[in-house]
Each structure stands twice: as structure tokens, then as C-alpha cells.
Amino acid sequence: MKNFFRKVAFGIGPNEQVPADPLKWALDQVNDVPELSWKGKIYSEKELRKHYRDYIYGDRKVLRIKYKDNKTLYKTHKNLLRHQTGQKFWESLEISIRHNECINSKHPVLAKLWMFWGNFFAISEKDYLANYSTGPYQREIIRPNLNQSFEKMVYDITTSWAMIHHLDNSESAGPKSVTASDEWRRRKKEPATINENHARELLELHTVSPQAGYTQDDVIQLAYIMTGWQQRWSKKNLETGNVWFNSEYHQRGKKIVLGKEYKKGKKSLAVVIKDLVNHPNCRDFVADRLCRYLITDEPTKEMKQPIIDAFKKTDGHLPAIHKAAITVAFNYNKNYKKFQTPENWFIQIAKIADLEWPPSPETMASYELGTKPTRKQRLPEKILERLGHPPYRPKQPNGWSDYSDDWLSPELLIRRLVYADRSYAFTKPKNDNKEFYHKIISKNFDEPEKILDYVFKNMVHRKSERNVLLFNHPEFLKA
């Protein structure tokens, strides 16, 4: 059962006791959302959004105009602006906070579920959002909702600044709204039209899934309901103003989504979200994604049913849903092992081997002041980018894949060999001995002597080969 600790979390560290009751250990971690364990400075979403504003305003309104005839000077000053606004720092800090929670907190199971929901409600790589906003969005919108209802989480995410910006809902205006008849629209030939992005993703990826059988007209009608939810734009803040409901952009009249009629106005969004999250297909979709994340690429109906039942019985209370998913993972642990995504794999290495990772708050503070990392040190997002899995930069709104086959290419497996080798540079001197490896292998594998024999008998030249062999052993790659 020792792989269960890696299935629902990131393994057992060398200074931790192996829990006598693995299921209770996991279930006890998901009732509440504790304070983050990071001891350094944590910046609020609004603070980082201001840095984002400073960048886009400085680039769009100052540098492009000032250096329109000199591309070399424009590039030079744009790089200076990136440094001044922390564009190359904030993502590293956020990943350090994230990894610290996985490795050093007392709630690694909750941290792994936080990672799941961050990918479920993904912000794709767009408009420098990963540099400034995606980390804070996951930290301030998703994580505090882990002990709330799924309905509340969906509503808070749907109306968050990051998601509104990511899916362009500010650009959506009802063709029968007040703004549709504005003189400036006629003068500039900009008719009021809806943007379907946000409505489509709310249906397809965040609630009922295509299995609900919604139509293009349902997407349009939902987009009408969502008109008016936008960033408060100004010449100073551009699109970084707080989200508000602008009734002048809202489509007049009733709307019908999946056969139900909704009135006009601000409150209609909350009503339609309530209906969507209580749709049977939404419960099945959430259960399917959780099982695929924790257990197997092809969840069975029997696996999903306890999660669906918990969802229905508790009106989507997330701790109940999480406990049901953990229990299912426990019950099926002997029969299924899940190939780990690169980030999960990397965090498990760092935790189990007690590596000097993530960068400390002091190290991150020095980076903020402009100190370059040493050859030994690496910025977190660079390592994950080279492993093929920068968590805040999925290419599509559906996030990073949970299917094993998508991570089994020869190139990605070779990169794991390379970074397992490089991980030796982060080994603490006191851990550089056979006794240490015996301890960590004994805590995390059911047949430790078999793994130890494999690791030490196949070493040829360098001590770092221990890490290459151990962390790419089939028993480690799957959990």
C-alpha cells in the first residue's frame, strides 16, 4: 500500500513516519484549508495585477510609441520594463509557494487536490497571465474554495478577473443591450456582438461537459446571460480593473439554456451556474476527472459512483467529494497504478529524497532584487518547462492532459533521465550515503530490498546514477 502515499500525495519524506492508517491520514487532510506554509512574502492577486498593468501600459502606451522607429531600442527598453515589473520573477515565486505546500506542509493531500482543480479550471498560456496572474488566481480563488461547495467555486472562478480576461468576456456585448445603440459604435463600425469563449468553456470544461448534449444555441444563450461581466476599463488601468457587472452590456430579455428559462440581470449567472453544477452530467464529469487524475485513464462506472453519490448527497460539498475520491483510490490501489505527470514526478523526487527544493524564501527574495541564480540553482518554471510541464502554461483551456499516453513520448522520458541525474546537485551532504537511500526506499516501496538491489547493482560510475535508476524505476514512475 505504500504507493498510496504517492497516489494521493507525494510520498513519505525521510523525516516522516509512515502512517499506520493510510486512509485516515489522507482523509483527515481535506476538511479545512490551512494557511500556506510558505514563510516568505506572498503577494496578493491585486498587487501582481498592478505589476501586470505597469507592464502592459508601459509597453503599449509608452514604449511602442516612443521607439516606433527603432526596433533595437524598443527591445532593449522592453526587457528593462520586464525586469522592473518582475515579469521573469513572479511565476518562479508562485511555483515555489506551490511546491513548498506539496513538500513541506502537513496537508500534501490537499495540495495535490489543489493542483487538480487548478488544472481543471485552467488558464492557458496567453497575454502574460502566467507571469503575473495564474498563480495568484489558483492561490486566492481556487485554494480557499477547497472546503466550500463546487457551486461556489465555479461562481467565484467564472467571475474572477483572470478567467474573465483569459476567455475575453469583457468583449461580449448583447446585440439588444443598451450599448448596442451607442453612437460611438456606429461611428467606429463596432457593432455589439457576443464572445462565446467563456460560455462555451463553462459548459464544456467547467460543468456539464459535451455529454450533456448542449447545442450551439445553448452556448449563445449562456453567452447572453454572461454579457455585462467584465473588467472595469480605464485609460490608466486598461483591462486590469476589477470585475464588475455592466448592465449596459447585458443582453435584454429572457434566455433559455438546456431547456430552462432565465430572466435578465446580474443574478441570472448565479442561477444558471447552480443549475449546471447540479446537472447529472456535471457530477459524472467531475467524478471522471478525479478518477483519471488519481487512479486510471479509463475510470469505470463503479469507481465513479461513490463520488457522484457524495456530490449529490452533499450538494457538491468539496471535502465530501474529495473524501469519496480518496476512498475510491484507496480501494482500487492494488489493481491500478497511474503514470505520473512530470510535475507530480518532480515534486515526489524532491520530497522523498529531501532535496534542497523549492528555492527558499531567502533565495527567492534575492532573485527579486536581481541576483542571478547559480549554476546549481534553477528557477522553478525553467525546470518544469524543460520537463514539458510548466503548470501555469497549458497550451489550451482544457489544461494539461491527465492521460498517461500523452506523457510517454521518448523525448519526455529522456528529459526525466536528465533531470533525475541533475537532481543529485540538490542532495544534502548528510543524505549522500547508502543508509539514507535505504531509509527512503523502505518508506515508499513495498519491496524495498528489490529496489535497493536494482539501484546499487546497476550503478557504474557516478553517485548521481542512483537517482537516475531510482526515480525512473517503473515502481516510481507509477503510483
N, C-alpha and C positions, 0 to 999 in steps of 0.2 A: 504493500500500500504506500510505500514511500514516495512513489512518483505523484501521488495525490497532492503532495505539498507543492509540487511544481505545476500540477494541472490547474489548481485554483489560486496559486500564488507564485512564488519564485524560488521555492526550495527552502531548506533549513541552513542557516548560517553556522559557521564553526563555533560560535559562542552561544548558540541557542540549543535548548533541549528539544529533542524530538517529542512532540505532543503524544501523550498516551491515548488520547481520544481525538483522532484527526478530524472527524466530522464536527464535533463540538468546537474544537479550535477554530475551524473555518466559520461556522455559523455565528459564533459569538462576535465576530469582527464586523458584521454588517448591520447592526442595529442602529448605530449612530455615526455621525460624521465628525470626527475629532478635528482639532486644529492641525494645520500642516506641521510636519516635524522639522521643516527647514528653519535653520537658526539665523539665516541671513535676511537681508532686506527683501521684502516681497512687494512688488509694485502693483497698484490697483489697475484694473482694466481702463479706467478713465485716465490715469496717469500715462499709460502707454499709448492710449488713443491720442493723447495730446502730442506725444512724440511723433506719432504717425501723421498727425495734422501738420506738424512743423516740417516733416519731410515732404509731403505731397504739395503743401503750399509753397515751400521754398523751391521745389523743383519746378512745379507747374507755373507758378505766378512770378517767380523771380529769375531763376537760372535759365530757363528756356528762352525767356525774353532777352535777358542781359547778354547771353552768349549765343544768340541765334545765328551769328555769322562765324563762330569759332568753335567747332566741334571739340577740339582738343581742350580748350579752356573749360567748356561745358562739362566734359567728362571729368576733368580734374576737380572742379568745384562740386560736382555731384557726389564724387567719392568723399569729399570733405563733409558734405551735408549728411551722407550716410553715417559717417563716424560721429558727427555731432548729435545726431538723433538716435544713436545706438542701434542702427539697423542691423549691424552684424553682431550684436550682443544679446538682445532680449530673448531670442529664440534659444540660445545656449543656456541662459539663466532659467528659462521655463522648463527645459528638459532636465536640467539639474534638479530643480524642485520636484519634478515628476519622478525621476529615478530615485531621488532620496526617499520619497514616500514609499516606493516599492521595496527599497533595500533596507532602510533604517527605521521605518515606522513600526508600530505594533499592530498595524492593520494592513498587511500586504494583500490580503484577500480583497478588501475594499478597494485598494489601489488598482488591482487587476481589473476589477469591475469598472472603476473609473476610466481606465484605458479602453475598455469595451465600449462604453457609452460615448466616449469622445470620438471613437471611430464610427459608431452607429450614426451619430449626428455630426458627420464630418464637415469641416471647412476645407475645400480643396485649395490647391496652390494657386493663388490669384491675388493681384493687387497688393503684394507685400503683406498680406494678412498674417502669414506665418511668422514674419519678422516682428510684428507688433501685437497682434490681436488674438491669434488662435489659442495660444497658451493661456492667457488670461480668461478667455471665453470658457475654456474647459475647466479652469480653476474656479471661476466665480459663478458660472451659470450651471454647469453640469454637476460638479462635485457637491455643492451644497444641497442639490436635489436628490442625492442618493438615498436619503431616508424619507423622501416625500412620495407623492403619487406620480405615476407615469404621466398622468394628465397634466399635472403642474409642471413637470419637467418639459413636456412638449410645448406647453404655452410659453414658458419662460425662454426656451430656445427659439421658438418661432418669432418672438418679439424682441430678441436680443439684437444689439447693434451689429455684431459680427455676422449673424445669419441674414439679417435684412440687407446688409451690404454685399455679402457673398452671393446672394441669389437675386440681387437687383430689384428688390421690391419697392424701393423708393422711386423707381422709374415707372411704376404701374399706376395708371390713372384711368378711372372709369370713363368710357365713352359717353355716358349720360351723367357724369359728375358736374359739379359747379365749374371746375376748372376747364371742362371741355369747351365752354363757350367764351373763354377768355380771349380778349382782343390780341394779346401777345402771341397766342398760339396760331391765330390766323395770319398774323403779320410774319411770323417766323416759319410758317408752314409746319408746325409741330402739333399734329392732332393728338388728342388724348387717347392713348392705347394702353392695353394691359400688358404686363410682362408675366408670363406664365411660370417662370422658373420656380419661384417659391411655392406656389400652389402645387405644382407637379411633384416637387420633392417631398412636400408634406404628405401627399398621398402615397407616392411610390416608395420612399425610403424611410419615412419617419412614423408612419402609422399603418395603413391597411394593406399596402403592397399591391402589385398588379393582380394578385389572386382575388381581390375584391371585385374585379370586373368593372371598374370605373371606366367612363368614356371620356373622350376629348371634351364633351360638353360639361362633364363634371369638373374637369380641370379649369375650364373657363369660368364656370360659376363660382368655384372656390377662389379663383383669382379675383373675381369681383368682390367677394367677401373681404379679401385681404387688401384691397385698394385702400389707400389712406395711411397704412402703416409704413412709415418712412423715417429717414434721418432728418432732423431739423437743419436745413441747409442755410448757410450764411456766407457772405463773401470772405469772412475771416476764417471760419471753421470748415468751409466747403462741406464735404459729406460726412464729417466726423462729429456732427452734432448729435445729441441724444435722440433716441427713437421716440416718436410721438404719433398720435392718430390725427391726421389732417383730414377733417371731414370734407373739405373742398375737393379732395381727390377720390373720395369714396363713391362707388357706383350706386346710383339711386335704385330703389325698387327691390322686390324680393328676389332671392336666389334659390336654386334647387340643386342640392348635392346628394348623390346617391338616393334620390327619391324623396328627400326631406326638404321642406321649405324653411328658409331663414329670412328674417327681417333685415332691413338695412341698419347700419350703425356700428359703432365700436364694439358693442357687446357680442355681436354675431360671431366674431372669431373664436371667443371662448366657448360659445355654444357648439359650433361645428367641431372644434377640437375635442370637446367632451364626447360627442357622438362618434368621432373617428377612433378615439382610443378605446372606446367600449365596443367597437365592432369586432365580431368573432375573428375576422381575418387579421386584425391588429394583434390580438392575443397570440394567434398562431405564428405570426411573423416574428414577434419578439422571442417567443419560445424557440423557434427555429434558429434564429441568430445566436441566442445564448448557447444552445446545444452545439452549434457548429463552432463557436469560439472555444468552448471548454472541452468538448468530447469527441466529435467526429464530423467529417464533412457531410455525411448523409444521416441526419437525425431521423429517428423513427417516430411514429405516432405515439408509441408507448413512452418514449423519452420525453416528448414534449408535453404530454397530458398533465403531469403534476404541476408544471409551470403554468400552463393555461388555467388549470383549476385554481391555483393560488392567485393568479391575476384576477380572475372573475370573482372569487370569494372576497377579496380584499379591495375591490375597486382599483386595482393597479398599484397597490402599496409596494414600493420597490424593495424594501427589506424582505417582504414575504416572497416576492418573485425571485430575489437573489437566493434566499434560503432554499427554495424549491429547486433552483438550478444547481446549487452546490450539492444538494442531497442526491439529485439525479446523477451528477458527475461522480459522486462517491459510490453510488450503487452500481454504476457501469464501469468503474475504474479498472477492474481486472480484464474486461473484454475489449476496451478501446484505449488507444493511445493517440494523442493528437500531435502532429508535427508542428513545432513551434515557429512562429514568425520570427524574423531576425531581431526585432526589439525585445520580445519576450526572452529569446535565447541569450541575448547580450546581458540583459538585467540578471538573469539566472546565473550566468558566469560571475558577474560582479558580486552578487550576494553570497553564493555558495563558496567562492574562492576568497572572499573577504578582500577584494581588490580595493585599491585607493580610488574609489569611484562612488558617486559622481564627484566632480570638482567641488572642493569645499566652498562655503560661503566666502572665506577669505580670498581664495583663488579667484572666484567669480568677481569679487569686488575689485581685485587688481585688474582683471580684464576690462571691467567697466571704465577704469581710469586710463586704459590704453595700453597696458602691459601685454606684450605678445606671449602666447603660450610657448613653453619649451618643446623640444622635440618629443620628450616623453609625454607631455600633456597634449590632449587633443580636445578641441571644442566638441561638445556632445552631438550637435547636429551634423558635424562633418563625419564622425564615425558612423552614425546611423544612415547618412546619405550614401556612404560607400558600401554599407551592407545592403543597400537597396530599400531601406525602410525608414526614411525620416518621418516621424509620426505626425507632424503638423503640415505635411506637404503631400497628401494624396493627390493624384492627378485628376480624379473625378469626385463628384459629390457623394458617391456611394462609399467612399473611404477605401482603406486598404483591404485587400481580399483576405477572407478567413479560410479559403480553400488551400489545402496543402500543395496541390499541384502547381499553384502559382508561385511557390517559393522553392521549387525543386529544380530549377534550371542549373546546369553545370557552373555557370558564372557565379550565381549567388552562393552555391555551395563552396566554391573555391574561395570566395571572399570570407566565408566563415572560417575556413582553414587559416587564412592570412590573419584575421583578427583574433582568433584563438591563440595564435603564435604571439601576436603583439600584446595580448593581454598580460603576458608574463612581465612586461615592463611595469605593470601596476601592482605586482605582487609585493606584499610587505616582507621585509627581510626575515622576520620571525616565522613566516609561513613557508619559507623556501626549504622544505625538508619532507622526507617521505612520511613521517608521522602525521604531518598536517594533512597531506592528501589522503592518508588512511582514515583520518577523522571525518573529513568532509564527504568522502565516498561512502563511508559506513552510515552516515546520517541521511544520505539521499538516494541510496540504491538498495534494493532488496537482496542482491547477491554481490556484496562489496568485494569479496575475495576474487571473484571472476573479473570484475572491472579493474581492480588493482593489478592483477596478473597481466591483463591486457595492456595497461598503461605502461608499466615498468619493464615488461619484457620486450616491448616494441620500440622503446627509446633507443636512438642510435648515437646522436652526437650532443645535442643541446638540451638543457633543462626545460626550455620552453616547449619541447616536444611533448612533455607531459600534458600541457594544456591543449595542444593540438589533438592529441589522442583522446583525452578525457572528454573535452567539450564537443567533439564531433563523433563520439561513440553513439551508435543507434539508440542506446538507452537514454542518452542525454538529449539527443535531438527531438525525441518524442516525450510527451508527458501524459 
